[in-house]
Amino acid sequence: MPKTVTSPLQKKLAAMLVEARKKADLRQIDLAEKLGVYQSWVTHMESGQRRIDVVELIELGRIMGFDPAEMVRVLSKR
């Protein structure tokens, strides 16, 4: 199992998060403000340079209006 943040699964998660943000009609800066983080945090998350833990995924789902469990189910299908 690759431990690098550039794994295919990490890239897929990053792409799904970008899609969810856009679907929620949020800019990176808007999401950052709602999360209480810098825009660079969102940029690193969306580029796959930063791993997302379960608690962060739940909070992202709450803010952007997606079901984190469903996102994990989609990711787990290969």
ABEGO torsion letter per residue (X at the ends): XBABAABAAAAAAAAAAAAAAAAAGBBAAAAAAAAGBBAAAAAAAAAGABBBBAAAAAAAAAAAGBBAAAAAAAAABX
